[in-house]
Each structure stands twice: as C-alpha cells, then as structure tokens.
Amino acid sequence: MRLALLSDLHANRGALLACLAHARRAGADGFAILGDLVGYGAEPVPVLDTVMELAERGALVVRGNHDAAAHGAPASGGTGEQLGADWTRAQLAPRHREFLASLPLTARIGDALLVHADPYEPAQWQYLDRPALVRRALGAAQRQWGATKVFCGHVHQQQLYYRAADGQPMAFSPVPDVPVPLAAHRHWLAIVGSVGQPRDGDPRAMYALFDMAQSRLSFHRIAYDHTAAAAAIRAAGLPESFAARLERGR
C-alpha cells in the first residue's frame, strides 16, 4: 500500500484537492488525515465533505485541536483562532459536527501510530518543536502504543527524526520528492507538514507518501492557487492574518 499522509487541511479546499490529485498520480491507494480538517480557512464544508467521502472509502482520520474547537461550545474571548472557530461552527451542518465529534485521537496502521500532535498526551496538542519533546514522543509511541513509527502534523512544517543508539532524536529536513528509507531497526517520527497553511516561508501545500511495502517515505510540496484561498478568507470576513499567512507561507 502507498499511504498518503495529509495533515492540517484547515478548510483549504484548493490545497486539499491539489494534494489528493498528486497523491493519486503517485500511486496512493490509501489515505490518512492527521487532524485539523477545519480552522483558519473559508471552506470547511467542502473540505469536510471530501474527507467524509474518503473516510467512507476506508481512509483513517484522527482529530486535531481545531476539529475539537469546531464541534465544542462557543469560545470565550476574542482571539483570531476563537473567532475563526465560532465562524466555522456556524457553517457546519449537524452531520459535520457529528463527524468531527466522532474522530479518535489516534489510529494505527501496521507498526505506525497516526496522531495529530504528541503521542505522549494526544489531547494536550503539544508542538513537537524541541528535541526533548521529540525524544519523549518517540518513547511514548513505543511504550504506550507499541509503535516504531509516528506520523503526525500540527507543526505546519516538514521534519523527520529517528532515535539514535543513545536515545537522542536525530533530525534532518527532507528534500521534496526524494524517498527516505525508514530502516526497520530504528524508531521514526515524521511531521508531514500542513496541506492548508504552511509556515516555512513557502506557500505550496505539503503532504507525505509512505510506501508501506518498501518502507520508504517521501515528502512533497504542491503548488495550488493560494491567492484564491486567501481571497476566500477575506470574502468570508475572517481575520486578515489568516489570509496573509497563506500568501506569505508563514
């Protein structure tokens, strides 16, 4: 199986469709959505309809923090994220809210754990942005879940780690379209990036493709009409910062 790994869609239909099309051309025959289907973007309904159709066909889908916010009670306060969550919630039909509420925090496929953020405490939504946290996450994946691989998102950038002999995580930034062999004797953690809101200075969408038979992982960057996605955010009256992020890629 070739498993397409997509995270942080963030209600960006154009980016999602571009990544799905690329993955299918690359031979993907399975899909895993690693959370944050909604939030920030202006197209939560078409994105959820697409993901729900994928789920009906066998795709694995886990919950992200924005998904939890969108089906929960209205937030207090006035931050952009809270305003966006309230706006998103108002767009959704009951079937969308029920789908988000039904999503698990984790899923398994083979020896891999799928999670939005940190496998140590999935519901705390910790960013894996420091070596100590990555080390803890790799240990938790093995102890708590019996997994030798972790695929996650949440950080909005692409990164790959393996655990060295001394237990420390070794990191390198993947090169787009270049497959990386995931040696069976090592433990791996891959952050697959964000489909709908990249934050590394490049506005192109991100996803990864895992060839399970050959145990090889490739990271991809996909161009799409990010100016149209930003225009939709502005037309919806969502915070300007959401649109500007798509245009800047950070």
Summary of the structure (lengths in Angstrom):
residues: 250
radius of gyration: 17.0
end to end distance: 32.7
largest distance: 52.2
contacts: 895
relative contact order: 0.18
helix: 36%
strand: 22%
